[in-house]
Amino acid sequence: MKPMDILVLLKIFFWPYGRWTIREIASSICIGKTSVDRALKRMANVRLYDPASRKVLKKNLEEFILHGLPYVFPVQYGKQCSGIATVWSASPLKEKMTTGEKVVWPFAKGNARGKALLPLCPAVPKAALADNKLYEMLSLIDAYRAGKTRERELAREEIKKLLGNK
């Protein structure tokens, strides 16, 4: 399993246009078609994706995000930089809590400044800017991975909401 696989699954889960193609998914998250195809095969092997129905297995994905992902892909911080707001510095958590420390995904075209949190994979910032639901979910996942008890609980509730409303 690779971190990019989670990005592929989430993009498919939040795909707004009905049926999708590998080319469309690859283009929308700025990675190659071969990478998407390989990610889907890996995700099918771990039962997060069903190739027959071409659907993400929502319950399995939720369970993995909340119980496996923080251990498989732990948070890595960097130095202060410009980037895109994430975790509690981004919606929906920024409306629910106040914290002095801004956290960002490093990205040259970002409009926020704060402590760098390395995204799951390099394609995350650009993909998130093009899709609000994807951005919310990736920020919540990072909050869940990086947060303490209160932040994790708020992120968990919001993750369940986003996955449940689909």
C-alpha positions in Angstrom: 0.0 0.0 0.0 1.2 3.5 -0.8 -0.1 6.8 0.5 -1.1 7.8 -3.0 -3.6 4.9 -3.0 -5.7 6.7 -0.3 -5.8 9.8 -2.5 -7.0 7.7 -5.5 -9.7 6.0 -3.4 -10.9 9.3 -1.9 -11.1 10.9 -5.3 -13.2 8.1 -6.6 -15.4 8.2 -3.5 -16.1 11.9 -4.0 -16.3 11.8 -7.8 -19.2 14.0 -8.7 -19.9 13.0 -12.3 -21.2 9.5 -12.1 -19.1 7.0 -14.0 -15.4 7.7 -14.1 -12.4 6.6 -16.1 -8.9 6.0 -15.0 -7.8 8.8 -17.2 -10.2 11.3 -15.5 -9.1 10.2 -12.0 -5.4 10.5 -13.0 -5.9 13.9 -14.5 -7.9 15.3 -11.6 -5.3 14.3 -9.0 -2.2 15.0 -11.2 -0.8 11.5 -11.3 -0.3 9.0 -14.1 -2.9 6.5 -15.4 -0.6 3.6 -14.6 -0.3 4.8 -11.0 -4.1 5.0 -10.7 -4.4 1.5 -12.1 -1.8 0.0 -9.8 -3.4 1.8 -6.8 -6.8 0.3 -7.6 -5.3 -3.2 -7.8 -3.5 -2.7 -4.4 -6.8 -1.3 -2.9 -8.7 -4.3 -4.2 -6.2 -6.7 -2.6 -6.8 -5.1 0.8 -10.6 -4.9 0.3 -10.9 -1.2 0.2 -12.1 -1.2 -3.4 -14.4 -3.5 -5.4 -13.2 -3.8 -9.0 -16.4 -5.5 -10.2 -18.7 -2.6 -9.1 -16.0 0.0 -9.4 -16.9 1.3 -6.0 -14.9 2.2 -2.8 -16.0 -0.1 0.0 -17.1 2.7 2.3 -17.2 0.9 5.6 -13.8 -0.7 5.1 -12.4 2.7 4.1 -13.8 4.3 7.2 -12.4 1.6 9.4 -8.9 1.9 7.8 -8.9 5.7 8.0 -9.8 5.6 11.7 -7.9 2.6 12.9 -5.0 1.9 10.5 -4.0 5.0 8.5 -2.4 6.9 11.5 -0.1 3.9 12.1 0.7 3.0 8.5 1.3 6.6 7.4 2.3 8.6 10.5 2.5 12.4 10.4 5.8 14.1 9.5 6.3 17.8 10.2 8.7 20.2 8.6 9.7 23.8 9.1 7.6 27.0 8.8 6.7 27.6 5.1 4.0 28.9 2.8 1.3 26.4 1.7 -2.3 25.4 2.0 -4.0 25.3 5.3 -4.7 21.8 6.7 -5.8 20.0 9.9 -7.4 22.5 12.4 -6.3 25.4 10.2 -8.8 24.3 7.4 -12.5 23.8 7.2 -14.4 22.2 8.8 -12.3 22.1 12.0 -11.2 25.7 11.9 -14.8 26.7 12.7 -15.0 24.4 15.7 -11.7 25.1 17.5 -9.2 27.8 18.1 -5.5 27.1 18.1 -2.7 29.5 17.7 -0.6 27.3 15.5 -1.3 27.2 11.8 -0.5 24.0 9.9 0.0 23.9 6.1 0.9 21.5 3.4 4.0 23.0 1.7 2.9 24.4 -1.7 4.5 27.2 -3.6 1.1 28.7 -4.7 -0.4 28.4 -1.2 -1.8 31.5 0.5 -1.2 30.5 4.1 1.9 30.3 6.3 2.5 27.9 9.1 4.2 24.8 10.3 4.7 22.3 7.5 2.9 19.0 7.7 4.0 16.7 4.8 0.9 15.5 2.9 0.2 11.9 2.3 1.7 12.2 -1.1 3.1 15.1 -3.2 -0.1 15.3 -5.4 -2.3 16.1 -2.4 -2.1 20.0 -2.3 -2.9 20.4 -6.0 -5.6 17.8 -6.0 -7.2 19.3 -2.9 -7.4 22.8 -4.4 -9.5 21.4 -7.3 -12.0 19.5 -5.1 -13.5 20.9 -1.9 -14.8 17.6 -0.6 -11.5 16.0 -1.2 -9.7 18.9 0.5 -12.0 18.6 3.6 -11.4 14.9 3.9 -7.7 15.1 3.5 -7.5 17.9 6.1 -9.6 15.8 8.5 -7.5 12.8 7.9 -4.4 14.9 8.8 -6.1 16.3 11.9 -6.9 12.7 12.9 -3.3 11.6 12.3 -1.8 14.7 14.0 -4.2 15.6 16.7 -4.5 15.0 20.4 -7.7 13.5 21.9 -10.0 16.5 21.3 -8.8 17.2 17.8 -9.0 13.5 16.9 -12.6 13.2 18.3 -13.7 16.2 16.3 -12.0 14.9 13.1 -13.5 11.4 13.6 -17.0 12.8 13.8 -16.5 14.9 10.6 -14.9 12.0 8.7 -17.9 9.8 9.6 -20.2 12.6 8.4 -18.4 13.1 5.1 -18.3 9.3 4.4 -21.9 8.9 5.5 -23.3 11.7 3.4 -22.1 10.1 0.2 
